[in-house]
Amino acid sequence: MSFDGKRVLVTGGTRGIGAATVRRFLNAGAHVAIAGRSDASFDAWHDELQSSKATAVTGDIGQPKSSRDLVASAIDWLGGLDVLVNSAGIYEESPVAEIDEAHWTRAISINLGGTFFCSQAALPALIESGGNIVNIASESGLVGYLNAAAYCAAKGGVVNLTKAMAWELAPAVRVNCVCPGNVDTDMMHGAGALSADEAVFMEAAHAHAPMKRMARPEEIADAILYFASDSASFTTGVAMPVDGGTLSGA
């Protein structure tokens, strides 16, 4: 898939799935604005990339104004926008009875609110270019997870937001969604470190899918690039699991 000359914004682009997606787009010829919370997080990643086709845009996507400013900065540098990838997100576990307002607000404002407000801000540029949006949800947006009610609510919201936007914005802008299962990222390892037993957590994460391993970030990135490409020109409103077969038994 070629993205020569395409202008792409990837939120959460300095780590995990987002970072793998940035690399895939750059290798395919795109110019990429990489959104992260701070310049420091971008600097180390940019040094590794060594690409003149990438730049940093920083902000807190948990805040609507910051989301709008971040998107505006990206569009200004890119000179327009062809693809928005909403990859930024957080994962925190808590039993339902122990979820407090701060936990709930973080999960919803970053995972769901950031996806919406970045998409809304990008709309004029995407309509002008005939571009598209790829959201990153989770298999937990399609089925429930233990001790992750707020995360499930947010990612379920991303799935249905994808469908609502796809219906409303067609045919001008396509909107699709990738729903990963467990992915071997620093976010997953961070969740393991906060669990009661990290070794048990990681073993269960690998054993969760019928494929008996976690996905590599690059495998999720490949699905994202498919949705963003002309190969998916008649595809919109899809929430596609990339989960090693977990949902086949749900």
N, C-alpha and C positions, 0 to 999 in steps of 0.2 A: 504494500500500500504506500503510495506516494503522497506526501503532504507538502511538496515543494511550493514555497511561497505562502503557505497557509499560516494564519495568525491564531495562536492558541494560548489560552489562559488556563493554568492548572492550579487550583487552590490546594493547599497542603502538599505543595510540590517539592518540598525539601526532604521528605522522608517516606519510607514505606512504599505503598502503592503509587502515591503521587510522584515520588522520585523516579520510580521505574517507568511511569508513564511519560514523564518529561524526557527521559533518555530515549524512549521509543520514538517520540515525536521529533526530537532533534535529529536522530538517525534517519528519519524519513523526510527530512528537509524543511521542517516547520521552523518558524520563529516562535519562541515560547516565553511568555511572562510567567514567572514562578512565584506564586503567592505563599508567603509564610508569615509568622507572627513577628519576626525580627530580622534585621539585616545580618545579625551574627549567624543565624541558622542558615541563611542563604550563602554567606561568604564561603564557608567550608565546602558546600555543595558545588558552588560555581567554580571554585578552584579545581575541583575534581573534574567537572565537565569540560572546562577550557573551551567554551563555545562563545563566539561573538553573537550567536543567534538567541541568547538567553539573557534575561534581565530579572531583577527582583522587584516585586511589589509587596509591600508589607502592610499588615493591618490585622485587626481582630475581627474575624467573620462572625463572631458571636454578637457583634454590635451592628445594627443596620447601617448607620452612617459610615462606619469603617468599611463595611462591605462595599457600599457604593463608591467610596473614595478609592478603594483598592482596584475595583473594576475600571474606574475612570482612568487611573494611572496606567493600567495595562493597555487600555485601548489607545491612550495617547502615545505610548511608546511603540505599540505595534502598528499604529495607523489604521486601526479597525479591528474586527474580530470575526473569526470563522468558526472557532470551536471553544466552548467553555466546558471544562471538566471540573465538577464540584467534588473534590476528593478529600478536602479537609474534614476531620472529625475526631472525636474522642470516644474512648470506651472506659466506663467505670462500672464496677459491680456493686450491688447492694440489694439485700432482701427488700421486698416491697414495704414491710413494716418499718424499715429503717431509712427509707429514702426521705431526705429533708428537702426543703425548698431550694437550697443552693445546688444540690445534686441534680434535681429535676430541671432547674433553669439552665444549668450548663449543658446538659444532654440535649435539651430541645433547642436552645438558642444557637448552639454551634452546629450540631448535626442536621437539624431541620431548618432553623432560621437562616443560617449562613447559606445553605443551598438555595433557599427562596430569594433572599435579598441580593445575592450575587447574580442569580438568573434574571431577576427583575431589572437590575441595573444594566445588564448586558444586552437586553432585548433590542433596543434601537439599533445597535451595531450588528447584531445577529440577523435582524430582519433585513437590514441593508445588504448584507453579504449572502443571505440565504443560508446561514450557518446552522449549527446545531449544538445541543447541550447533552452532555453525558453525566448523569448523576451516579454517585457511588453510594449504594444503600448497603444491604447485608442480607444474608439468608435469614437473619433475625428480624428483618423487616417483613418476612413472609411466614415465619413460624416463631413461636415463643422460645426464649432462652431463660433458664433459671437465673435468678439474681441479677437480671438485667432489664427490668421492666421499663425504665426510663429510656434506655438505649433502644429497646425494641419499639417503643412508642415513637421515638424520633425516626428510626429507620423505616418503620411502617409508614410514617408520614411521608418520607422521601419517595417511597414506592408509589403511593397514591398521588402525591404531588406531581411526579413524573407523568402519570397517566392523565391527570387533569390538564397540565400544561401542554402535553402532546395534542390532546383533543382541541384545546382552545387556540393553539398557535399554528396548527397545520393550515395550509401547506407551507407557510413562510419559514417556520423553524421546526426542525425535528427535535424530539426530546426522548431520550432513552435512559435506561438505568441498568447498571451492573450490580449484582447481589452476590458478593463473595462469601464463601464459607471462611473457615479459619485460614489465615494467611501468615506466613512466617515473617513478621515485621517486628520492629522495636516496640510498637504499640502492644502487640500480643505478648512479647516478653515482659513488658512493663506490667501488664495485667497479671502475669504469672508471678512476678516479684511481689505483688501486693496480696496474693492469695495465701491461704493457710499453709500450703505446701507447694512451692514452685515446681519441683520435679514432677509431682503428681499432676499438677495443672497442665504442664507442657506435654506430658505423656498422653493425657486425655485429649488435648488439642490435636495431637497428631493422629490419634485413633478415632476421632470423631466421624470422619467421612469413610465411606466404603473404600476409597482409594488408599486409606491408611497412612495419610501424610497431610501436612498442610500445603496449601498452594504457595508457589513462589510469587513474589510481587509482579514479576514479568508476565506471568500467566494471566493475571488480572489486567495488566496493561494491554496485552494483546486484544482482549475483549473490548476494552475501551476504544482502542484505535479502530477496531472493526466498526463499531457504532458511529464513530466520528467520520468514517471514510465514505467515499462515493459508493462503495460496495453495499452499503446499508441505505441507499437513497430512497427506498420504499419502506423503510422500517422506522416506525415511531410509536411511542407509548409502550415499549417492551421493558419488562423487568426480568432480566435474564440471570438465573443462578449460575455461578461458576464456583461450585461447592464440592467437587469430587464425588457427586452422587448422593449427598446427604438427603436432599429433599425427595429423591426417588422413593424413599421409604417412609415419607411423612404422611 
